[in-house]
């Protein structure tokens, strides 16, 4: 402890030193604090030791990435003159350096989340420090809510949230409840920063970041290196490992080029974040976003920012989720730029223009709003808070994705219908991979062997792409960049399941167990149809196979997607037999209808989800109402056809729904198709016997949707015809049911003489709009204020029309004239 106190005392040169007393007071008095301190001010160096001096027990500090965890632990150990694992330790997935003497333990949020599930009271822990909460990672957001509950059981537990840029007041209220937590702020200490704009080609192409844009980034780095001030180092920000490797391979500089990302060794990470030694060549550190705020890279005077980030996104419609490359937020761009001005005047080169910078979204999007939530929901169920009910989270979980992802957990057998965890769910929650891959490991080990299952799960979770079967051969041989991490991860996962050689299923069946709906078969045009119904293109190394087990598929555009809108990123070839066996829950045999020539024809189909395996024509009598209903739902109500009477009724009902609301029914396409059996059941049953959909009239079925209490008022509130002063009744034109608009009465002008005001529909809510026509039926005026029309514009219309239509009345005084549908002679 003396060494930690000495570290705080010796840190006077760091800007955060001015805040240690305030942090100490907040921890001592409230056992809560929100720390707001920009990158490079020393919050990670001085904050945890300051907290450690105020509490009994270990201080757990979360960092958002494994690289940052190791780097922070090594830096604090160096500053205290101790070895990593003694006074300062760390734990990341698959690696732990901790002893009973460890006072400060650096961990990733995922590690702490799993620890909480095992030990909700955090026995032996005196404080938790959540660092970089502004990044709004999914696990960190969950920890905010869970730790608030832990503090209700353990009021002695200290909780500190630290961030470079944060809604300090919001987090203070979230953590402190009625009495907000104290906020400890440290001002930014920045030297002058100059900006250089270096826009280039469009950054995003069909398969992610465009190669020509990466070449432009490399060219910008070369220019920035030549013009760098004071022989300083360069820090380059790119969205992912592939882009980092592309740019480093195209620099050609007389410099030490260092990659910094999650796949480089700990020694290389240390080399990147430590300062340049005397006599060393200048350094160019090419990094992913992890150097944005959670790591300080010493010696940097120039930053080159590609302006991109990799963030989770979901496509619920096609069952896809994963990381996608997008423009970074403005707050991220500013943090990156600030890295150049921490130790002296610096320069940022932005690979985009000022207009693009101004259009960037202000802040990062919370992962809770965009990521796959299955792992989070499983953790919450294990905690006893299904769907985060009752938890104070920084941002509530979105209702739609919660429903969708909880359905996945229900299919896995991990939660019951109320979202509560099952015994199987606890088994999956204890496996340190996502729930789907946990299922693949647990259920795959008996089928393909524990080692095979662990190897495929480790390869997929670490992000190996292309043909995973070939990738595993390279991983085993040590020829893959991920080989070291993969071996450690595969060995660790294999130890979690019973050691078994399996029952002879091909190892790629593991992928099918994780994502049965992604089994895919090649179509006639060379694309692949997934069991989910999505069409996707495949990379060259997979494209020749008839069947694929798909581990990752994402949205794409252009030639890469072969017009499908999606592209397979990783997977492995399988046989039809393996697909049938491992995805057996998707196998169906049923009679299906198809619409052709105005009739529904019957086929007996064996299918694996959306993939038809066999199809045989059968008599129409074998169809049931469900098969006909499916045809209508897939093709839309247009296969039946709207008669003029049915279309008019639908428009009138849609009008009342918009203007009055309940109990008038929703007659939009989506609602009608969703309630098809409710209002069209008898007609569909008859069509299943005849196959003739065109014989159905939709008018009477639509009326079934109108509650009897209001049915008699339909003609009063939304009449089909309107009586005008001439004695005629004119059909009203109601707007389209889907898009809305005005109710129009198109009538000859002479039939409305003396009509002072527009009739009102929907209980006086909506005036009819009059389209006043010439004798030839051409529009002369459009108005719902007839009094103003007769008193003003009518005079000009009369002057223009009298000579053109002399046989028709054009009285000088339209108020006293007799309305008529006739000519002067006939009148």
Number of C-alpha atoms within 10 A of each C-alpha: 12 9 14 24 15 13 19 21 14 13 17 13 11 16 20 25 22 15 19 23 12 17 25 20 16 21 25 15 11 18 24 26 29 30 30 23 25 24 25 26 22 18 26 26 21 25 23 25 24 23 28 24 18 17 18 15 16 20 27 25 26 29 26 23 19 23 24 24 23 24 25 25 26 21 18 24 20 13 15 18 12 14 15 21 22 18 23 28 27 28 21 19 14 13 12 14 18 19 15 9 12 18 25 29 27 30 27 26 25 21 16 22 22 16 13 19 19 13 10 16 17 20 11 10 18 21 27 25 25 25 25 25 23 22 22 20 19 20 20 29 23 25 21 22 18 22 24 21 17 16 16 10 12 15 13 15 24 25 27 27 27 28 24 23 20 21 12 22 13 14 23 22 15 19 26 18 12 9 11 18 26 25 21 20 20 20 13 17 16 18 14 12 18 14 12 15 14 18 19 18 15 11 23 16 16 15 17 16 21 16 17 15 20 23 18 21 30 22 17 23 28 17 12 19 23 11 12 18 15 10 16 19 25 27 31 27 28 26 24 18 17 11 21 22 14 14 23 20 12 15 18 12 15 11 16 14 19 20 23 27 22 17 17 17 15 14 9 14 20 17 16 26 21 14 14 18 8 6 6 9 14 19 23 27 26 26 24 23 21 20 25 21 24 24 20 23 23 18 22 26 26 31 30 27 24 27 23 23 21 17 19 18 19 20 14 13 8 16 15 17 18 17 14 17 17 17 20 23 19 19 16 23 24 14 17 23 27 27 29 30 22 24 15 17 16 25 26 27 23 24 24 19 13 12 8 13 19 10 11 16 14 14 17 17 16 18 21 24 18 20 20 24 25 20 21 25 26 29 28 23 25 23 18 15 18 21 24 21 13 10 18 19 21 19 13 14 18 13 10 10 19 18 13 15 19 26 18 17 22 18 11 18 17 26 25 17 11 11 22 20 26 17 12 13 24 17 14 26 24 16 18 18 18 20 26 19 27 24 26 23 34 23 18 31 25 19 22 23 25 27 24 25 30 32 25 27 30 26 23 19 15 14 14 23 18 21 22 26 17 12 21 21 12 15 22 14 10 14 13 15 13 19 19 16 17 26 18 13 21 21 16 16 24 23 12 15 20 13 13 15 14 18 12 10 17 16 25 28 28 31 30 27 26 26 22 26 22 28 33 32 25 21 12 7 7 16 20 27 22 25 23 20 16 20 23 25 25 26 17 9 14 20 18 13 17 16 23 31 30 28 30 21 22 22 22 22 16 13 13 20 22 18 15 19 18 23 25 27 20 24 29 25 22 23 17 16 11 19 24 17 16 22 22 14 12 18 18 15 14 13 21 24 28 18 17 9 8 13 19 26 25 25 20 18 18 18 18 25 21 18 20 15 15 11 16 10 13 14 10 20 12 16 25 19 19 17 22 27 21 16 18 22 17 12 13 15 17 10 18 18 16 17 13 10 12 18 18 20 23 24 22 25 26 25 28 20 19 14 15 14 12 11 13 20 21 21 21 18 14 13 11 20 20 11 13 17 16 13 18 21 16 13 17 24 19 17 23 25 16 16 23 19 22 15 15 18 17 21 17 14 17 19 17 14 20 17 13 10 8 11 13 11 12 17 13 11 21 22 16 17 14 15 12 19 16 18 13 15 13 15 15 21 18 25 18 18 22 13 8 13 11 15 21 19 22 19 24 23 23 25 20 25 23 20 17 14 13 17 16 15 19 19 11 9 10 16 18 21 21 25 19 21 18 19 20 8 12 13 16 15 15 16 16 19 15 20 15 13 16 17 12 11 11 20 16 9 15 16 12 11 16 14 11 11 15 11 14 21 23 22 15 12 13 20 16 10 15 16 20 22 20 15 14 12 8 9 10
